[in-house]
Amino acid sequence: MNELKVGDIVYLNSDDRIEMTVVWIDEYKTATCAYFNSLTHIFERVQFPINALTKVG
């Protein structure tokens, strides 16, 4: 199982170009992640099942 915690840096298993920070993990094993969008210059939040993410390092 993919053991993630808040504050971990992760990337999508399908695309390792964008690194995100885990900001929340709910009871359904869904991780809310934040990343900086360099095109819009704002931070954005996205949600993924934790098994779709890999911890950096």
N, CA, C, O and CB atoms as a CASP TS submission, in Angstrom:
PFRMAT TS
TARGET T0000
AUTHOR 0000-0000-0000
METHOD Language model
MODEL 1
PARENT N/A
ATOM      1  N   MET     1       0.839  -1.191   0.000  1.00  0.00           N
ATOM      2  CA  MET     1       0.000   0.000   0.000  1.00  0.00           C
ATOM      3  C   MET     1       0.880   1.250   0.000  1.00  0.00           C
ATOM      4  O   MET     1       1.966   1.257   0.579  1.00  0.00           O
ATOM      5  CB  MET     1      -0.952   0.001   1.222  1.00  0.00           C
ATOM      6  N   ASN     2       0.410   2.276  -0.639  1.00  0.00           N
ATOM      7  CA  ASN     2       1.123   3.537  -0.775  1.00  0.00           C
ATOM      8  C   ASN     2       0.895   4.375   0.481  1.00  0.00           C
ATOM      9  O   ASN     2      -0.169   4.975   0.631  1.00  0.00           O
ATOM     10  CB  ASN     2       0.661   4.304  -2.047  1.00  0.00           C
ATOM     11  N   GLU     3       1.869   4.426   1.381  1.00  0.00           N
ATOM     12  CA  GLU     3       1.720   5.163   2.633  1.00  0.00           C
ATOM     13  C   GLU     3       2.124   6.618   2.437  1.00  0.00           C
ATOM     14  O   GLU     3       3.310   6.940   2.371  1.00  0.00           O
ATOM     15  CB  GLU     3       2.563   4.518   3.750  1.00  0.00           C
ATOM     16  N   LEU     4       1.136   7.486   2.345  1.00  0.00           N
ATOM     17  CA  LEU     4       1.383   8.913   2.186  1.00  0.00           C
ATOM     18  C   LEU     4       0.893   9.645   3.416  1.00  0.00           C
ATOM     19  O   LEU     4      -0.002   9.176   4.119  1.00  0.00           O
ATOM     20  CB  LEU     4       0.699   9.459   0.919  1.00  0.00           C
ATOM     21  N   LYS     5       1.491  10.805   3.671  1.00  0.00           N
ATOM     22  CA  LYS     5       1.030  11.660   4.761  1.00  0.00           C
ATOM     23  C   LYS     5       1.052  13.110   4.292  1.00  0.00           C
ATOM     24  O   LYS     5       1.685  13.440   3.289  1.00  0.00           O
ATOM     25  CB  LYS     5       1.911  11.472   6.034  1.00  0.00           C
ATOM     26  N   VAL     6       0.368  13.954   5.015  1.00  0.00           N
ATOM     27  CA  VAL     6       0.314  15.375   4.678  1.00  0.00           C
ATOM     28  C   VAL     6       1.736  15.935   4.679  1.00  0.00           C
ATOM     29  O   VAL     6       2.519  15.684   5.595  1.00  0.00           O
ATOM     30  CB  VAL     6      -0.595  16.157   5.681  1.00  0.00           C
ATOM     31  N   GLY     7       2.046  16.689   3.645  1.00  0.00           N
ATOM     32  CA  GLY     7       3.367  17.286   3.502  1.00  0.00           C
ATOM     33  C   GLY     7       4.282  16.542   2.549  1.00  0.00           C
ATOM     34  O   GLY     7       5.314  17.074   2.139  1.00  0.00           O
ATOM     35  N   ASP     8       3.917  15.311   2.188  1.00  0.00           N
ATOM     36  CA  ASP     8       4.727  14.540   1.243  1.00  0.00           C
ATOM     37  C   ASP     8       4.676  15.165  -0.149  1.00  0.00           C
ATOM     38  O   ASP     8       3.649  15.703  -0.563  1.00  0.00           O
ATOM     39  CB  ASP     8       4.245  13.080   1.186  1.00  0.00           C
ATOM     40  N   ILE     9       5.786  15.088  -0.855  1.00  0.00           N
ATOM     41  CA  ILE     9       5.859  15.524  -2.247  1.00  0.00           C
ATOM     42  C   ILE     9       5.610  14.291  -3.109  1.00  0.00           C
ATOM     43  O   ILE     9       6.262  13.261  -2.935  1.00  0.00           O
ATOM     44  CB  ILE     9       7.254  16.201  -2.582  1.00  0.00           C
ATOM     45  N   VAL    10       4.664  14.402  -4.038  1.00  0.00           N
ATOM     46  CA  VAL    10       4.256  13.256  -4.851  1.00  0.00           C
ATOM     47  C   VAL    10       4.150  13.651  -6.319  1.00  0.00           C
ATOM     48  O   VAL    10       4.161  14.831  -6.669  1.00  0.00           O
ATOM     49  CB  VAL    10       2.914  12.691  -4.355  1.00  0.00           C
ATOM     50  N   TYR    11       4.047  12.632  -7.165  1.00  0.00           N
ATOM     51  CA  TYR    11       3.725  12.840  -8.575  1.00  0.00           C
ATOM     52  C   TYR    11       2.760  11.756  -9.005  1.00  0.00           C
ATOM     53  O   TYR    11       2.643  10.724  -8.345  1.00  0.00           O
ATOM     54  CB  TYR    11       5.007  12.832  -9.464  1.00  0.00           C
ATOM     55  N   LEU    12       2.070  11.987 -10.106  1.00  0.00           N
ATOM     56  CA  LEU    12       1.148  10.991 -10.646  1.00  0.00           C
ATOM     57  C   LEU    12       1.928   9.822 -11.219  1.00  0.00           C
ATOM     58  O   LEU    12       2.971  10.016 -11.843  1.00  0.00           O
ATOM     59  CB  LEU    12       0.239  11.611 -11.723  1.00  0.00           C
ATOM     60  N   ASN    13       1.437   8.623 -11.016  1.00  0.00           N
ATOM     61  CA  ASN    13       2.081   7.446 -11.602  1.00  0.00           C
ATOM     62  C   ASN    13       2.135   7.550 -13.120  1.00  0.00           C
ATOM     63  O   ASN    13       3.080   7.065 -13.741  1.00  0.00           O
ATOM     64  CB  ASN    13       1.341   6.169 -11.190  1.00  0.00           C
ATOM     65  N   SER    14       1.138   8.174 -13.718  1.00  0.00           N
ATOM     66  CA  SER    14       1.067   8.266 -15.178  1.00  0.00           C
ATOM     67  C   SER    14       1.854   9.443 -15.761  1.00  0.00           C
ATOM     68  O   SER    14       2.065   9.501 -16.973  1.00  0.00           O
ATOM     69  CB  SER    14      -0.370   8.375 -15.600  1.00  0.00           C
ATOM     70  N   ASP    15       2.290  10.382 -14.912  1.00  0.00           N
ATOM     71  CA  ASP    15       3.014  11.560 -15.407  1.00  0.00           C
ATOM     72  C   ASP    15       3.876  12.119 -14.286  1.00  0.00           C
ATOM     73  O   ASP    15       3.356  12.715 -13.343  1.00  0.00           O
ATOM     74  CB  ASP    15       2.028  12.648 -15.938  1.00  0.00           C
ATOM     75  N   ASP    16       5.183  11.935 -14.379  1.00  0.00           N
ATOM     76  CA  ASP    16       6.071  12.355 -13.292  1.00  0.00           C
ATOM     77  C   ASP    16       6.652  13.758 -13.479  1.00  0.00           C
ATOM     78  O   ASP    16       7.597  14.129 -12.783  1.00  0.00           O
ATOM     79  CB  ASP    16       7.196  11.370 -13.158  1.00  0.00           C
ATOM     80  N   ARG    17       6.104  14.538 -14.405  1.00  0.00           N
ATOM     81  CA  ARG    17       6.638  15.881 -14.665  1.00  0.00           C
ATOM     82  C   ARG    17       6.174  16.920 -13.652  1.00  0.00           C
ATOM     83  O   ARG    17       6.864  17.919 -13.449  1.00  0.00           O
ATOM     84  CB  ARG    17       6.243  16.327 -16.046  1.00  0.00           C
ATOM     85  N   ILE    18       5.029  16.715 -13.014  1.00  0.00           N
ATOM     86  CA  ILE    18       4.485  17.704 -12.080  1.00  0.00           C
ATOM     87  C   ILE    18       4.537  17.148 -10.662  1.00  0.00           C
ATOM     88  O   ILE    18       3.917  16.129 -10.358  1.00  0.00           O
ATOM     89  CB  ILE    18       3.028  18.090 -12.462  1.00  0.00           C
ATOM     90  N   GLU    19       5.284  17.832  -9.803  1.00  0.00           N
ATOM     91  CA  GLU    19       5.349  17.440  -8.404  1.00  0.00           C
ATOM     92  C   GLU    19       4.327  18.250  -7.621  1.00  0.00           C
ATOM     93  O   GLU    19       4.141  19.443  -7.864  1.00  0.00           O
ATOM     94  CB  GLU    19       6.779  17.642  -7.830  1.00  0.00           C
ATOM     95  N   MET    20       3.667  17.587  -6.678  1.00  0.00           N
ATOM     96  CA  MET    20       2.610  18.210  -5.884  1.00  0.00           C
ATOM     97  C   MET    20       2.851  17.911  -4.412  1.00  0.00           C
ATOM     98  O   MET    20       3.563  16.967  -4.072  1.00  0.00           O
ATOM     99  CB  MET    20       1.208  17.707  -6.325  1.00  0.00           C
ATOM    100  N   THR    21       2.258  18.715  -3.543  1.00  0.00           N
ATOM    101  CA  THR    21       2.338  18.501  -2.107  1.00  0.00           C
ATOM    102  C   THR    21       0.993  18.009  -1.600  1.00  0.00           C
ATOM    103  O   THR    21      -0.045  18.592  -1.914  1.00  0.00           O
ATOM    104  CB  THR    21       2.763  19.796  -1.374  1.00  0.00           C
ATOM    105  N   VAL    22       1.009  16.934  -0.813  1.00  0.00           N
ATOM    106  CA  VAL    22      -0.222  16.410  -0.221  1.00  0.00           C
ATOM    107  C   VAL    22      -0.656  17.358   0.896  1.00  0.00           C
ATOM    108  O   VAL    22       0.116  17.620   1.819  1.00  0.00           O
ATOM    109  CB  VAL    22      -0.018  14.947   0.324  1.00  0.00           C
ATOM    110  N   VAL    23      -1.889  17.874   0.820  1.00  0.00           N
ATOM    111  CA  VAL    23      -2.396  18.789   1.842  1.00  0.00           C
ATOM    112  C   VAL    23      -3.531  18.181   2.665  1.00  0.00           C
ATOM    113  O   VAL    23      -3.898  18.725   3.706  1.00  0.00           O
ATOM    114  CB  VAL    23      -2.871  20.070   1.193  1.00  0.00           C
ATOM    115  N   TRP    24      -4.085  17.066   2.210  1.00  0.00           N
ATOM    116  CA  TRP    24      -5.186  16.439   2.936  1.00  0.00           C
ATOM    117  C   TRP    24      -5.369  15.018   2.434  1.00  0.00           C
ATOM    118  O   TRP    24      -5.244  14.766   1.236  1.00  0.00           O
ATOM    119  CB  TRP    24      -6.496  17.251   2.775  1.00  0.00           C
ATOM    120  N   ILE    25      -5.666  14.084   3.334  1.00  0.00           N
ATOM    121  CA  ILE    25      -6.041  12.721   2.964  1.00  0.00           C
ATOM    122  C   ILE    25      -7.322  12.403   3.717  1.00  0.00           C
ATOM    123  O   ILE    25      -7.359  12.463   4.946  1.00  0.00           O
ATOM    124  CB  ILE    25      -4.895  11.679   3.295  1.00  0.00           C
ATOM    125  N   ASP    26      -8.374  12.064   2.978  1.00  0.00           N
ATOM    126  CA  ASP    26      -9.658  11.808   3.636  1.00  0.00           C
ATOM    127  C   ASP    26      -9.832  10.331   3.978  1.00  0.00           C
ATOM    128  O   ASP    26      -8.962   9.506   3.697  1.00  0.00           O
ATOM    129  CB  ASP    26     -10.809  12.271   2.745  1.00  0.00           C
ATOM    130  N   GLU    27     -10.967  10.017   4.588  1.00  0.00           N
ATOM    131  CA  GLU    27     -11.243   8.647   5.043  1.00  0.00           C
ATOM    132  C   GLU    27     -11.456   7.676   3.892  1.00  0.00           C
ATOM    133  O   GLU    27     -11.449   6.462   4.099  1.00  0.00           O
ATOM    134  CB  GLU    27     -12.460   8.634   5.937  1.00  0.00           C
ATOM    135  N   TYR    28     -11.643   8.190   2.693  1.00  0.00           N
ATOM    136  CA  TYR    28     -11.842   7.335   1.518  1.00  0.00           C
ATOM    137  C   TYR    28     -10.544   7.102   0.754  1.00  0.00           C
ATOM    138  O   TYR    28     -10.560   6.603  -0.371  1.00  0.00           O
ATOM    139  CB  TYR    28     -12.879   7.953   0.590  1.00  0.00           C
ATOM    140  N   LYS    29      -9.416   7.466   1.372  1.00  0.00           N
ATOM    141  CA  LYS    29      -8.085   7.307   0.768  1.00  0.00           C
ATOM    142  C   LYS    29      -7.939   8.125  -0.512  1.00  0.00           C
ATOM    143  O   LYS    29      -7.335   7.683  -1.490  1.00  0.00           O
ATOM    144  CB  LYS    29      -7.816   5.834   0.469  1.00  0.00           C
ATOM    145  N   THR    30      -8.506   9.326  -0.477  1.00  0.00           N
ATOM    146  CA  THR    30      -8.335  10.287  -1.560  1.00  0.00           C
ATOM    147  C   THR    30      -7.411  11.392  -1.056  1.00  0.00           C
ATOM    148  O   THR    30      -7.633  11.953   0.017  1.00  0.00           O
ATOM    149  CB  THR    30      -9.716  10.869  -2.040  1.00  0.00           C
ATOM    150  N   ALA    31      -6.385  11.700  -1.828  1.00  0.00           N
ATOM    151  CA  ALA    31      -5.435  12.736  -1.440  1.00  0.00           C
ATOM    152  C   ALA    31      -5.752  14.028  -2.185  1.00  0.00           C
ATOM    153  O   ALA    31      -5.938  14.032  -3.401  1.00  0.00           O
ATOM    154  CB  ALA    31      -3.983  12.286  -1.724  1.00  0.00           C
ATOM    155  N   THR    32      -5.810  15.120  -1.431  1.00  0.00           N
ATOM    156  CA  THR    32      -5.905  16.441  -2.038  1.00  0.00           C
ATOM    157  C   THR    32      -4.489  16.992  -2.094  1.00  0.00           C
ATOM    158  O   THR    32      -3.790  17.048  -1.083  1.00  0.00           O
ATOM    159  CB  THR    32      -6.875  17.397  -1.232  1.00  0.00           C
ATOM    160  N   CYS    33      -4.079  17.394  -3.283  1.00  0.00           N
ATOM    161  CA  CYS    33      -2.715  17.875  -3.498  1.00  0.00           C
ATOM    162  C   CYS    33      -2.748  19.303  -4.026  1.00  0.00           C
ATOM    163  O   CYS    33      -3.706  19.717  -4.679  1.00  0.00           O
ATOM    164  CB  CYS    33      -1.953  16.953  -4.480  1.00  0.00           C
ATOM    165  N   ALA    34      -1.692  20.044  -3.733  1.00  0.00           N
ATOM    166  CA  ALA    34      -1.562  21.412  -4.236  1.00  0.00           C
ATOM    167  C   ALA    34      -0.294  21.511  -5.077  1.00  0.00           C
ATOM    168  O   ALA    34       0.717  20.872  -4.788  1.00  0.00           O
ATOM    169  CB  ALA    34      -1.532  22.443  -3.065  1.00  0.00           C
ATOM    170  N   TYR    35      -0.375  22.326  -6.120  1.00  0.00           N
ATOM    171  CA  TYR    35       0.795  22.586  -6.961  1.00  0.00           C
ATOM    172  C   TYR    35       0.683  23.990  -7.529  1.00  0.00           C
ATOM    173  O   TYR    35      -0.401  24.572  -7.568  1.00  0.00           O
ATOM    174  CB  TYR    35       0.918  21.532  -8.106  1.00  0.00           C
ATOM    175  N   PHE    36       1.815  24.528  -7.969  1.00  0.00           N
ATOM    176  CA  PHE    36       1.838  25.863  -8.554  1.00  0.00           C
ATOM    177  C   PHE    36       1.723  25.745 -10.063  1.00  0.00           C
ATOM    178  O   PHE    36       2.547  25.095 -10.707  1.00  0.00           O
ATOM    179  CB  PHE    36       3.129  26.627  -8.159  1.00  0.00           C
ATOM    180  N   ASN    37       0.699  26.374 -10.625  1.00  0.00           N
ATOM    181  CA  ASN    37       0.491  26.374 -12.068  1.00  0.00           C
ATOM    182  C   ASN    37       1.287  27.540 -12.651  1.00  0.00           C
ATOM    183  O   ASN    37       0.947  28.703 -12.434  1.00  0.00           O
ATOM    184  CB  ASN    37      -1.038  26.483 -12.432  1.00  0.00           C
ATOM    185  N   SER    38       2.341  27.223 -13.387  1.00  0.00           N
ATOM    186  CA  SER    38       3.216  28.273 -13.920  1.00  0.00           C
ATOM    187  C   SER    38       2.585  29.053 -15.071  1.00  0.00           C
ATOM    188  O   SER    38       3.071  30.127 -15.424  1.00  0.00           O
ATOM    189  CB  SER    38       4.516  27.665 -14.384  1.00  0.00           C
ATOM    190  N   LEU    39       1.518  28.532 -15.656  1.00  0.00           N
ATOM    191  CA  LEU    39       0.837  29.267 -16.728  1.00  0.00           C
ATOM    192  C   LEU    39      -0.094  30.340 -16.179  1.00  0.00           C
ATOM    193  O   LEU    39      -0.167  31.438 -16.729  1.00  0.00           O
ATOM    194  CB  LEU    39       0.047  28.304 -17.606  1.00  0.00           C
ATOM    195  N   THR    40      -0.809  30.028 -15.093  1.00  0.00           N
ATOM    196  CA  THR    40      -1.753  30.984 -14.508  1.00  0.00           C
ATOM    197  C   THR    40      -1.175  31.711 -13.298  1.00  0.00           C
ATOM    198  O   THR    40      -1.764  32.680 -12.819  1.00  0.00           O
ATOM    199  CB  THR    40      -3.029  30.271 -14.108  1.00  0.00           C
ATOM    200  N   HIS    41      -0.032  31.254 -12.802  1.00  0.00           N
ATOM    201  CA  HIS    41       0.644  31.834 -11.640  1.00  0.00           C
ATOM    202  C   HIS    41      -0.205  31.782 -10.375  1.00  0.00           C
ATOM    203  O   HIS    41      -0.200  32.714  -9.571  1.00  0.00           O
ATOM    204  CB  HIS    41       1.025  33.265 -11.930  1.00  0.00           C
ATOM    205  N   ILE    42      -0.932  30.684 -10.208  1.00  0.00           N
ATOM    206  CA  ILE    42      -1.697  30.471  -8.979  1.00  0.00           C
ATOM    207  C   ILE    42      -1.485  29.035  -8.498  1.00  0.00           C
ATOM    208  O   ILE    42      -1.131  28.146  -9.272  1.00  0.00           O
ATOM    209  CB  ILE    42      -3.216  30.761  -9.207  1.00  0.00           C
ATOM    210  N   PHE    43      -1.712  28.839  -7.202  1.00  0.00           N
ATOM    211  CA  PHE    43      -1.691  27.486  -6.659  1.00  0.00           C
ATOM    212  C   PHE    43      -3.040  26.838  -6.931  1.00  0.00           C
ATOM    213  O   PHE    43      -4.082  27.482  -6.808  1.00  0.00           O
ATOM    214  CB  PHE    43      -1.369  27.492  -5.134  1.00  0.00           C
ATOM    215  N   GLU    44      -3.018  25.578  -7.295  1.00  0.00           N
ATOM    216  CA  GLU    44      -4.247  24.847  -7.580  1.00  0.00           C
ATOM    217  C   GLU    44      -4.295  23.586  -6.737  1.00  0.00           C
ATOM    218  O   GLU    44      -3.264  23.044  -6.338  1.00  0.00           O
ATOM    219  CB  GLU    44      -4.352  24.501  -9.080  1.00  0.00           C
ATOM    220  N   ARG    45      -5.525  23.126  -6.472  1.00  0.00           N
ATOM    221  CA  ARG    45      -5.735  21.881  -5.732  1.00  0.00           C
ATOM    222  C   ARG    45      -6.397  20.863  -6.636  1.00  0.00           C
ATOM    223  O   ARG    45      -7.284  21.185  -7.426  1.00  0.00           O
ATOM    224  CB  ARG    45      -6.592  22.120  -4.467  1.00  0.00           C
ATOM    225  N   VAL    46      -5.944  19.626  -6.503  1.00  0.00           N
ATOM    226  CA  VAL    46      -6.522  18.516  -7.256  1.00  0.00           C
ATOM    227  C   VAL    46      -6.644  17.316  -6.325  1.00  0.00           C
ATOM    228  O   VAL    46      -5.929  17.222  -5.327  1.00  0.00           O
ATOM    229  CB  VAL    46      -5.656  18.166  -8.513  1.00  0.00           C
ATOM    230  N   GLN    47      -7.556  16.396  -6.655  1.00  0.00           N
ATOM    231  CA  GLN    47      -7.750  15.199  -5.839  1.00  0.00           C
ATOM    232  C   GLN    47      -7.483  13.951  -6.660  1.00  0.00           C
ATOM    233  O   GLN    47      -7.864  13.855  -7.827  1.00  0.00           O
ATOM    234  CB  GLN    47      -9.171  15.160  -5.258  1.00  0.00           C
ATOM    235  N   PHE    48      -6.815  12.990  -6.016  1.00  0.00           N
ATOM    236  CA  PHE    48      -6.506  11.712  -6.650  1.00  0.00           C
ATOM    237  C   PHE    48      -6.626  10.602  -5.617  1.00  0.00           C
ATOM    238  O   PHE    48      -6.419  10.845  -4.428  1.00  0.00           O
ATOM    239  CB  PHE    48      -5.088  11.727  -7.279  1.00  0.00           C
ATOM    240  N   PRO    49      -6.958   9.383  -6.049  1.00  0.00           N
ATOM    241  CA  PRO    49      -6.836   8.237  -5.143  1.00  0.00           C
ATOM    242  C   PRO    49      -5.349   8.061  -4.804  1.00  0.00           C
ATOM    243  O   PRO    49      -4.492   8.243  -5.669  1.00  0.00           O
ATOM    244  CB  PRO    49      -7.437   6.922  -5.792  1.00  0.00           C
ATOM    245  N   ILE    50      -5.044   7.709  -3.557  1.00  0.00           N
ATOM    246  CA  ILE    50      -3.629   7.636  -3.178  1.00  0.00           C
ATOM    247  C   ILE    50      -2.864   6.574  -3.960  1.00  0.00           C
ATOM    248  O   ILE    50      -1.642   6.664  -4.086  1.00  0.00           O
ATOM    249  CB  ILE    50      -3.508   7.356  -1.697  1.00  0.00           C
ATOM    250  N   ASN    51      -3.560   5.573  -4.484  1.00  0.00           N
ATOM    251  CA  ASN    51      -2.837   4.554  -5.256  1.00  0.00           C
ATOM    252  C   ASN    51      -2.445   5.055  -6.647  1.00  0.00           C
ATOM    253  O   ASN    51      -1.756   4.343  -7.377  1.00  0.00           O
ATOM    254  CB  ASN    51      -3.689   3.295  -5.387  1.00  0.00           C
ATOM    255  N   ALA    52      -2.866   6.261  -7.029  1.00  0.00           N
ATOM    256  CA  ALA    52      -2.466   6.858  -8.309  1.00  0.00           C
ATOM    257  C   ALA    52      -1.245   7.756  -8.150  1.00  0.00           C
ATOM    258  O   ALA    52      -0.776   8.348  -9.122  1.00  0.00           O
ATOM    259  CB  ALA    52      -3.624   7.659  -8.907  1.00  0.00           C
ATOM    260  N   LEU    53      -0.723   7.861  -6.908  1.00  0.00           N
ATOM    261  CA  LEU    53       0.385   8.762  -6.614  1.00  0.00           C
ATOM    262  C   LEU    53       1.611   7.996  -6.137  1.00  0.00           C
ATOM    263  O   LEU    53       1.502   6.925  -5.541  1.00  0.00           O
ATOM    264  CB  LEU    53      -0.031   9.785  -5.567  1.00  0.00           C
ATOM    265  N   THR    54       2.781   8.569  -6.411  1.00  0.00           N
ATOM    266  CA  THR    54       4.040   8.009  -5.929  1.00  0.00           C
ATOM    267  C   THR    54       4.804   9.108  -5.209  1.00  0.00           C
ATOM    268  O   THR    54       4.884  10.242  -5.683  1.00  0.00           O
ATOM    269  CB  THR    54       4.886   7.411  -7.101  1.00  0.00           C
ATOM    270  N   LYS    55       5.360   8.758  -4.063  1.00  0.00           N
ATOM    271  CA  LYS    55       6.143   9.695  -3.276  1.00  0.00           C
ATOM    272  C   LYS    55       7.484   9.951  -3.965  1.00  0.00           C
ATOM    273  O   LYS    55       8.132   9.018  -4.439  1.00  0.00           O
ATOM    274  CB  LYS    55       6.356   9.159  -1.843  1.00  0.00           C
ATOM    275  N   VAL    56       7.894  11.219  -4.017  1.00  0.00           N
ATOM    276  CA  VAL    56       9.171  11.585  -4.623  1.00  0.00           C
ATOM    277  C   VAL    56      10.294  11.165  -3.677  1.00  0.00           C
ATOM    278  O   VAL    56      10.199  11.329  -2.461  1.00  0.00           O
ATOM    279  CB  VAL    56       9.236  13.121  -4.927  1.00  0.00           C
ATOM    280  N   GLY    57      11.350  10.624  -4.259  1.00  0.00           N
ATOM    281  CA  GLY    57      12.529  10.263  -3.463  1.00  0.00           C
ATOM    282  C   GLY    57      12.439   8.951  -2.917  1.00  0.00           C
ATOM    283  O   GLY    57      13.354   8.507  -2.224  1.00  0.00           O
TER
END
